[in-house]
Amino acid sequence: MGSTAPDDTFQLYDLRVEVVIPEGKRIMCGAKEGDHFLLEGEMLRLPPGQGFSIYSLAAILPLLAAKQRPTHANDWMTSDAEVACPDPNCPSKLRIVRTGLRKFSHGETTVVPLKSE
């Protein structure tokens, strides 16, 4: 009988991070309502011709890896989706939306082998 390799797959959520601007409010970073980027695995994708503030990106970056992973239904990371702009004088927020699951292989994402039990 042949042995089969253990399943080394895991899943991460794809994310959409979008700018939310309160109606009639002035923001300081140059973003427009609906500006966004996508995070697919480790790849950040901006729509053609659109930028994203590096300060806004710096504020949200630490949350993205956690938001990509499946979390318990009662965990705040599951329910909370909006992050304040890092400029204390700006009323905008950044909304993180889970858009779908993507499957990855451990062996295709690292050279460190899985430990056998």
N, C-alpha and C positions, 0 to 999 in steps of 0.2 A: 504494500500500500504506500502511495506517495504522500508526503507531508505537504500541507498547505501553509503558505506564509500567513502569519497573523494579520488581521486587518489593522492597518496603520492609519486609517482615515480619521479626520476630525472635521467639524463644521464651524464656520464663522459667518456672522451676519454681514451682508453688504449694507453699507450705510449711505444715507444722503444727509448732508449737513447743509441747512439752508438758513439764510438771513431772514429774520422776522423784524419788521419795522412797525412800531405803533403808528396808526394813521395820523397824519398831520405832524409827526415829530421829525425833527432834524437830527440826522446822525452824522458822525464825524469821519468815518472810514472810507467813504466813497462808494459803499455798497448800495445796491438797489434791491427793493423787495423781490424776493424770489431768487436772488443770486445764490448759487449753491456749488458744492462739489460732491463727487461720489467717492466712496472708499470701497474698493473691491479687493479683498485680501489686504495686501500691503500697498496696493496701487491707488494713489490719489489722482482723480481725474476731474479736470475743470472743463466746462463747456468751451467751445471755441470762442475766442474774443472776450472771455470773462476773466477777471482777476479775483483775488481774495486777499484781504488784509493779513499780513504776516503776524500782526499782533492778535487778531481774532483767531488765527490758526494756532498760535502759541498757547492761547487760553484753553482751547478745546482739545488739543492734541493728547494730553494725558488721559482724557476720558475715552478716547476712541477705541483703544485696544480692549478695554473692559466692556464697552458697549457692543463690540463685535462678538463677544462670547455669550453663549446661552447663560441666563441667570434665573434664579428662583423667582417665581411669580410675586413673592412678597418683598423682593430686594428693590431698593430705591432705584438701582441702575436699570431695572425693567420698566418702571413707571415714569421716572423723571426724564424729560427729553429736552428741556430748554436750559441754556447756559447764558448768563448775562455777558454782555460785551465787556471786555477788559477795561474800557475807558469809563471811569465812574460818571462822566458827563454825557454818556451816550445811552439812549433808552432801548437800543436794539438788542435782540437776543439771537442766539444760534440754536436752531432746532435740529436734534439728531434723530433721524428716522431709520429704523431697521426696515430694509426693503426686500430681503430674501436671504436664504441660506446658500452658502457655497461650500462644496466639499474640497478638502485638501488632503494630501498624503504626507505623512511625517517624513518619509524617505525623500520626497521631492522638495521639502522645505528646509532641511537641515542635514548635515553630515554626521550629527551625533546619533548613534544607534539607539533604538528602544531597548530598555532593559528587559531581559527575559525573566519570567517569574519562576 
